[in-house]
Structure formats: structure tokens, C-alpha cells
Amino acid sequence: MFAIYTGAFAIASIYRGIKKRNKDKKLTKMSSLNHISTGTRDKIRKFRTSTSRTEVIRGLSIKILPNPSYEIVVDEEETDELDDIKDLSEYADVLPDNSPRYVLIAYPLTDKDGIKKAPLILLYWKPNTVVSQEWKMLYASALEMIRNECGPSKLIEVSSGLEDESDVEDLIKEILK
């Protein structure tokens, strides 16, 4: 009787284990909707290492390509425009007002001891004018992947669009915290 109970218990336990593994595989497949190519990873790594002592604000615009690939890539055009920017208030002119973006920023600071540094800050650009729920969900689902890849010291969500001077001041205060 004991051996039969143990056998039935073992079979039930194995069945639960298989069922759980299949469920985990489905979750893994769902979470891998977005992917970052090796080329994009290299560009992010190069940006991180080349901006550690920058004297000016530098930015790297990252976007998700539309269906079917949903690949996460560096937007070269926006990044080139961001390189010409000297002030955060100008970001609203470069970044789209109808699509989210991730922007990795090297923001130069001088600390209390006079040491210059440029911490990496990840801006999650999601203006209120984005109407596509699909894009909102795609960017929200990839946020942790991007955060892990970029390794910023801070993550700041920007939904105001930086239209007003007070929005820019609030962003700078958040960066300096």
C-alpha cells in the first residue's frame, strides 16, 4: 500500500513538474518578443565607455522596430541630432511626439569635491500624445531588458514632452538627485 501511494504521489509530482516547465517555457517565449542584436549591444557598450568623462550632454536614442521583428536598435538619425544638442530642453525637438523611445544620456556633472563625472541616465521617453497601446505595451515590456543592457545609474520616465521650462527644470532636478 505504501509503495503504491508513493508511486501515485511520484507520478502526480512528475506531472505537476512537467506542467510547470511547459508553463515556464510559454512565459519565456512571451518575454522574448523583443531582442537586442549584437551590433546594438556593441553600440551601447561603446557609448558607455566613450562618455565616462564627457564635457557635453551626449545621447543615444534606442527604439523598437515594428512588427514582425520587434528588434531593439539604435536610431542613428536621432542619435546624430542628439549629439548636436547642448541643452535638455532641445530634446523635445528631436524625439518623436507620437512614439516612445529610450534615450541613454551621459550628463556631465561636477560633484562637491570638484571631480567631473558623467553618469549614465536612461530616459524612458513616453509622451502623452502616444495613442498606440501596442507601442506603449512593447516599450513597457522591454524596459527592464534595456535597463539591464545599458546599466544606467538612474531611470527617469518622461511623459511631459519637455514642452515647458518647468518640465525641463524638473528633469534636471531628478537627474541631480
N, C-alpha and C positions, 0 to 999 in steps of 0.2 A: 504494500500500500504506500509506504514511504517513497519507494523508488518511482512509482507511477506519478505520485504527486510532484516529485522533484522533476520528472521528465516533462510533465504538463506545464509546470512552472517555467522550466527552461525554454520550452517551445514558445510559450507566451512572451517570455522575456526577449527571446530572439526576434519574434515577430514585431514587438514594440521597437526594438533596436533598428530593424530594417525600415520600419515605417518612419522612424525619426530621421534616419540617414537620408531617405528619399525626400523628406520634407526639407532637410538642410540643403540638399542638392538644388531643390527648387528655389530656395532663398538665395543661394549662391548665384544661380543663373539670373535671377531678378536683379541682384545687386551689381552684376557685371554688365549692365546695359551700356554704361559709359566706359570708355577705356582711354588710356593715355599712351600714345606711341613712344617709342624710344627716342625719336627725334625731338618730340616735345619735352620729354624728361631731360634731355641734354640741354635744351634751350633754357629751361627753368634752372637747372644746375649752374649753367654758365652765368645766368643773370644773378643768381645768389652770390656766386664767388666774385663777380666783377663789380658789384655795387657795395661791397662792405665798407669802403671809405669814400664814397661819392660825395661831391660837394653840392650837387644839384639834385632835385627830385627826379627820380627815374621810375618809369613804369613799364610793366609787361602785361599786355592785355591777353586774356585767355578766354576762349569761347568754346561752345559745343556746336559741332557741325550738325545740320539737320539729318533727319531720317534718310537712309537706313543705317548709317554708320554710328551716329552719336559719338564720334571721336572728339576728344578734348584736344584742342590745338591752340597754338599761339597765333593771335591775329596780328600778322606782320604790319599791315597798313596802320592799324590803330597804335601799335607799339611805336612805329616811326613818328607818328603825330604826337604821342605822349612824350617822346624824347625832346621835342621842341618846347614843351611846356615848362614854365618857371614857377607857376603858382597853382595850387589845388583848385582854385575857382575856375580854371580853364578846362578842367576835366569834363565838365558838363557839355562843353562844345565838341569834344572828341568822342566821348562814349555815346552809344545809341540811347535814345529815349524810349525805344519800343522793344528792347531786348535786354535781358540780363547779361552780365559779364562778371568775370573775376579779374581783378587788377592787382598784381603784386607790385607793391611800391617800396622803393628804398627812399626813406625820408631822412635827410641829413639833420642831425641834432648835435648840440654841444651840451654835455652834462655839467653838473655843478663843479667838477674838478677841471673843466676846460678840455676834456677829452672829446674829440669828434667821433661820432659813430653814425651809422645809417641803418637803423633797424628795419627789418622787412615787415611790412604790414599788408595783409590780404584784405582788399576791399571787395565785398560781395555787392556789386552794383545791381540793384533791382528797383528801378524807378517805378513809381506808382502808375505810370502810363502803360506798363506792360499788361496787355489784355489776354494773352495766350496762357491758359492754365497749363498746357503741355510744357511750355518753356519754363514756367515757374517751377513746376514739379521736377523737370530734368535738372535744372540748376541746383535746386534744393537737395536732390538726391546725390549729386556729385560733389557737394560742398566738402564733406569730410575727406574724400579722396584727394581733392585739390589741396586742402589744408595739410594733409599728411605729406603730399609731394612737395609743396612749396616750403613748408617749415617756417611759417611766419611767427614773429613774436606776438602778433595781435591779429585778430579777425574783427573787422568792423563792417556791419551791414549798412549800406547807404540806400535809402529808399526815397530820399527827398529830391534827388536830381541835382543838388547843389545849385539851385537857381538863385537863392537869396544869399546875401553876405552872411547872415546869421547861420545858415546851414554849413557854410564853409568854416566859420569860426567854431561851430560845434564839432565838426570833423577834426579840426586841428587840436581842440581840447581833448578829444577822445584819443588821438594819436599820442599826445604828450602825457597822458595818464600813466 
